[in-house]
C-alpha cells in the first residue's frame, strides 16, 4: 500500500506526564484492537425480562411470550462496569507495555479477565491512582485519534 509519497506509516507516540516526575510513552493500538478486545473481554449480554400485561399475565405475540431488554438489572450493571474497566486497562496496557523503561511482572494467562485484573492490581500496587489511569486513558484516546496535522499531511501528499 502507498499513500501519496508515503510508503509506510510511522507509529504515532506521545509522551504523557502522569506525575511531575513520571512520563510514559503512549503508543497507538493496531487496527482491529477493538474487535480483539471484544473477543478477549466480551461485553455481557443484556438480560431480558418477561413483559407482563393485564392481570399480571405474560404478554404474547404470535403465541410466544414477549421479553424486553433489562438494562437496569443490577447484576448486569456490575458485570458491565467490570468489563468496561478491564477493557480500559487492556487498552492502557497495550499502549504502554513496550514503552522504554516499562516492565510488567504479571504472567500471561489464558483467562484474560484474570490477566487484566492482575495487571490492574499490579498497577495499583505500584502506586497508580484512578486519576493516573484516567490520564493515560485520555492520552491513549488522543494518540489513536486523527489529528488535524495528520489529515493535512495526508491531503498534501495525495495532492502531489
Buried (B, 14 or more C-beta within 10 A) or exposed (E): EEEEEEEEEEEBEBEBEBEEEEEBBBBBBEEEBEEEBEEBBEEBEEBEEEEEEEEEEEBEEEEEEBEEEBEEBEEBEEBBEBBEBBBBBBBBBBBBEEBEEEEBEBEEEEEBBEBBBBBBEBBEEEEBEEEBBEBBBEBBEEBBEEEEEEEEBBEEEEEE
